[in-house]
Amino acid sequence: MHSAVNVKLGKKEDRPLLTGVHTVADVFCVGCNDRVGWYYHKAADHSQKYKEGKYLLEREKITGSFSVISDNVWPSLTLIGSPSTS
């Protein structure tokens, strides 16, 4: 996927994650304003550069009784696309 819809980005921040320090922004649902994951702006480590420009959405946050995503489709954490340029 090359974009995510019905989401908005929070403030950029450097965050220490399991794979190193990354510049990320939290991703929020535009409908309910819940945090549903984060967006990778920059990765400090060269081996993690593939994450730049990608969303990580938490499965538990985007699935449920009103979700269009099937429980059998996505792993627990999923990297998808780059942000839309609206």
Buried (B, 14 or more C-beta within 10 A) or exposed (E): EEEBEEBEBEEEEEBEBEEEBBBBBBBBBEEEEEEBBBBBBBBEEEEBEEBBBBBBBBBEBBBEEEEEEEEEEBEEEBBBEBBEEE
